[in-house]
Amino acid sequence: MIKDMVEYLIKEIVEKPESVLIQERQQGDVDIFEITVDPNDRGKVIGREGQTIKALRVLISTVVTSNKKFLIDLVQL
């Protein structure tokens, strides 16, 4: 559910949605979502002063109703 939401939101932001790759893994009790996008789209995902990626994290944390922990990481190619 979270992975699908992250993927949908990221694909709406970038110019090359076909290059979006989301990998999910667990580390202890934390779900980690590693996002890979086209290098030209990194700035759009991060946003000015990190506003876009921060907003994405807030939005996801609002949707997650349990005390589940997660981390959204933008992977650099």
GUBAVEX-577201 format. One record per residue: x, y, z of N, C-alpha, C in turn. Coordinates in steps of 0.2 Angstrom, whole numbers, padded with zeros to 4 digits, always signed. Example, Ala and Ser with C-alpha at 12.3 -4.5 7.8 and 13.67 -1.06 7.14 Angstrom:
2
+0066-0028+0039+0062-0022+0039+0066-0016+0039+0064-0011+0035+0068-0005+0036+0064+0000+0039
END
This chain:
77
+0004-0006+0000+0000+0000+0000+0004+0006+0000+0009+0007+0005+0013+0013+0005+0018+0013-0001+0020+0008-0003+0025+0008-0009+0021+0010-0015+0015+0008-0016+0010+0010-0022+0009+0017-0022+0008+0020-0016+0007+0027-0015+0013+0031-0017+0018+0029-0014+0025+0033-0015+0026+0033-0023+0025+0027-0026+0027+0026-0033+0022+0031-0037+0016+0031-0035+0011+0035-0039+0013+0043-0038+0014+0045-0032+0016+0052-0031+0022+0054-0035+0027+0050-0034+0034+0051-0038+0033+0052-0045+0029+0047-0048+0028+0047-0055+0024+0053-0057+0020+0056-0053+0016+0062-0055+0021+0068-0055+0026+0068-0051+0031+0073-0051+0036+0074-0056+0039+0068-0058+0044+0068-0063+0042+0068-0070+0047+0070-0074+0046+0070-0082+0046+0064-0085+0050+0059-0082+0051+0052-0085+0049+0047-0080+0042+0046-0080+0039+0041-0075+0041+0034-0076+0043+0033-0082+0045+0026-0084+0052+0024-0081+0056+0029-0078+0062+0028-0075+0062+0027-0068+0056+0028-0065+0055+0027-0058+0055+0020-0055+0059+0019-0050+0060+0012-0047+0060+0013-0040+0055+0009-0037+0054+0009-0030+0056+0002-0027+0061+0002-0023+0063-0004-0019+0061-0004-0012+0058-0009-0010+0055-0009-0003+0059-0015+0001+0062-0013+0007+0065-0018+0011+0064-0016+0018+0065-0021+0023+0064-0020+0030+0071-0020+0033+0072-0016+0038+0077-0016+0043+0075-0015+0050+0074-0021+0053+0071-0021+0060+0064-0020+0059+0061-0015+0063+0054-0013+0062+0053-0007+0057+0058-0005+0053+0057+0000+0049+0056-0002+0042+0051+0000+0038+0051-0001+0031+0055+0004+0027+0059+0002+0023+0063+0007+0019+0061+0007+0012+0060+0013+0009+0058+0013+0002+0063+0017-0002+0067+0014-0006+0073+0017-0010+0070+0019-0016+0070+0025-0018+0068+0028-0024+0073+0030-0029+0073+0027-0035+0078+0029-0040+0074+0032-0046+0076+0038-0048+0073+0042-0053+0079+0044-0058+0077+0046-0064+0081+0049-0069+0085+0054-0066+0092+0055-0067+0096+0060-0064+0093+0067-0065+0090+0068-0071+0087+0075-0072+0081+0076-0068+0078+0071-0065+0072+0072-0061+0073+0073-0053+0079+0071-0051+0081+0072-0044+0079+0078-0041+0080+0084-0044+0079+0090-0041+0071+0091-0040+0067+0089-0045+0060+0089-0044+0058+0085-0038+0060+0079-0037+0058+0075-0032+0060+0078-0025+0066+0081-0025+0069+0084-0019+0065+0091-0017+0065+0095-0023+0061+0101-0022+0066+0107-0019+0064+0113-0019+0068+0118-0016+0069+0117-0009+0075+0117-0006+0076+0116+0001+0073+0110+0003+0072+0105-0001+0069+0098+0001+0062+0098+0003+0058+0103+0001+0051+0104+0002+0047+0098-0001+0049+0096-0007+0044+0091-0010+0045+0084-0006+0051+0082-0005+0053+0076-0002+0050+0076+0005+0051+0082+0009+0048+0082+0015+0040+0082+0015+0037+0085+0010+0030+0085+0010+0028+0077+0009+0031+0074+0004+0030+0067+0003+0030+0063+0009+0035+0064+0013+0036+0060+0020+0030+0062+0024+0028+0068+0025+0023+0070+0029+0016+0067+0027+0015+0067+0020+0009+0064+0018+0008+0057+0019+0014+0053+0018+0014+0046+0019+0013+0044+0027+0016+0048+0031+0015+0047+0038+0008+0048+0040+0005+0053+0037-0002+0054+0039-0007+0049+0037-0005+0045+0031-0009+0040+0029-0008+0034+0033-0002+0032+0035-0001+0026+0039-0004+0027+0046-0009+0023+0047-0013+0024+0053-0009+0021+0059-0005+0016+0058-0002+0012+0064+0004+0016+0066+0007+0013+0071+0014+0016+0073+0020+0013+0069+0018+0012+0063+0023+0009+0058+0028+0014+0056+0035+0012+0057+0040+0017+0055+0042+0016+0048+0044+0021+0044+0046+0020+0037+0051+0026+0036+0055+0024+0031+0060+0029+0028+0060+0029+0021+0060+0035+0018+0060+0036+0011+0067+0039+0009+0070+0035+0005+0077+0037+0003+0078+0038-0005+0080+0043-0007+0081+0045-0014+0088+0043-0016+0089+0037-0020+0095+0034-0021+0098+0038-0027+0105+0039-0026+0108+0043-0032+0112+0038-0036+0111+0039-0043+0114+0034-0048+0121+0036-0049
END
